[in-house]
Amino acid sequence: MNSQRQIFITFLLMVVLMSGCMVGPKYQKPTPEIPAAYRFDQTAADTAYNLRWWELFDDPVLDTLIAQALRQNTDVRIAASRVVQARLAVGYARADAFPRLGYEAGATRGNFFGSQKTDDPVSFFYGAANLQWEIDFWGKYRHATAAARAELLATEYGHRAVQIAIITEVANAYFQLLDFQERITITRQTIQTREGSLDIIQQRFDEGVVAGIDLNQAQIQLAVAAGALPQYERAIAQTENALSFLLGRNPNPIITGRPLLQQSLPPDIPPGLPSELLLRRPDIAQADAMLQAQFAQAGIAQALRFPSISITGLLGLASNDLSTLTSGGAAWSVGGGLLGPIFNFGKNKRRFEIEKERITETTIQYEATVLQAFGEVENALIAINTYGRQYLIKEQELAAALNASMLSNERYDGGETSYLEVLESERTLFQVQVEMSQLRHQYLSAYINLYQALGGGWITPEE
């Protein structure tokens, strides 16, 4: 008996010591082609810090809205819940690597037990604790735990990506709202001006000074401006509703800060080296974590091709009489098992090959994420550069349109030109003012898109 016990203990120790063997492919980090610098980076400087970039716009109202969105937005809360689920999944996967201890009990009465029949009915009572343990010899459970941990990282990076996306959407929607508010202000001022002009033209027409065509043209221009008013009212309400959804609340009016044209442009932020983008963008880090998880999944599939080694044990009490159950001595058993495939028409092999091909797919997805990230940074850089130059030109155009409108009215009042010149000047001024507001919004959005493309604005637990 002692020699058998020693043999079993020796076997158990050998299995445990040899359980360090892990089959399956080893993780290899992709090495995508990285440009030395961004094409449209004019700063040639480095940036290596994570900033709350929305505060650079110096608008406390925007800061408040973003803080509310990060607390209440449904997408952010869903992403946070997924992180908790992934954290729990790590413990769930890790538990499979340890022995499972349970209990069992039962009572039986009859004249047939196993393969033997008795002359008289017999009672049998038992209660025992049982142990089952599949030795993780090939690393199946360690791969599963590694996959769960990598997926946890992926969900954490996904949470950060959602935060950045929500911050960006709130900032863009806020400046879009300011844009529509600016346009409606321009429209109302234009309506007021054209109502005054129409009154003057009406008086001159009544006195027979001007022709009816002048009166009709003035009426048309007033109607054109008035027709734009409900469009902007509708756009403001819809933008407020969209912003309310981002804030995680029912549709309500949004309190805004400074008007759009008084919003200060943030200082230029150096985009840094392209290689830093791989560390700063949460979607790239998420893609990398998913690739690590897929390598682990391939390891699980490889381990399933090999036999599983398990140990079972039972320790309890058994008796033919319930009254003597605790005094009849202990019942025990210990055993080991080996279970493995011999021939299943290549099913296990194909499963491993599928997971290996998924590694290829996930690697390509990682490379695509990197390429998209570089493209977004380049697009944001060129947008800031071109919108900045375009805005300066638009300012000059606005000054010229204001002066042309003033001169046209003076020339018309002096009888030097027809009313058509006044109408054309006013139409041009109205269009330039609206374009000026739209361009200011696009210019500010270009900065927002750059900060998002650079992966800025991660919210750490401390923050």
Secondary structure as GFF3:
##gff-version 3
##sequence-region A 1 463
A	DSSP	alpha_helix	2	18	.	.	.	ID=ss1
A	DSSP	three_ten_helix	53	57	.	.	.	ID=ss2
A	DSSP	alpha_helix	60	72	.	.	.	ID=ss3
A	DSSP	alpha_helix	74	94	.	.	.	ID=ss4
A	DSSP	three_ten_helix	95	97	.	.	.	ID=ss5
A	DSSP	beta_strand	100	113	.	.	.	ID=ss6
A	DSSP	beta_strand	116	135	.	.	.	ID=ss7
A	DSSP	alpha_helix	140	206	.	.	.	ID=ss8
A	DSSP	alpha_helix	212	246	.	.	.	ID=ss9
A	DSSP	three_ten_helix	260	262	.	.	.	ID=ss10
A	DSSP	alpha_helix	274	280	.	.	.	ID=ss11
A	DSSP	alpha_helix	282	303	.	.	.	ID=ss12
A	DSSP	beta_strand	308	319	.	.	.	ID=ss13
A	DSSP	three_ten_helix	322	324	.	.	.	ID=ss14
A	DSSP	beta_strand	330	339	.	.	.	ID=ss15
A	DSSP	alpha_helix	347	413	.	.	.	ID=ss16
A	DSSP	alpha_helix	419	453	.	.	.	ID=ss17
###
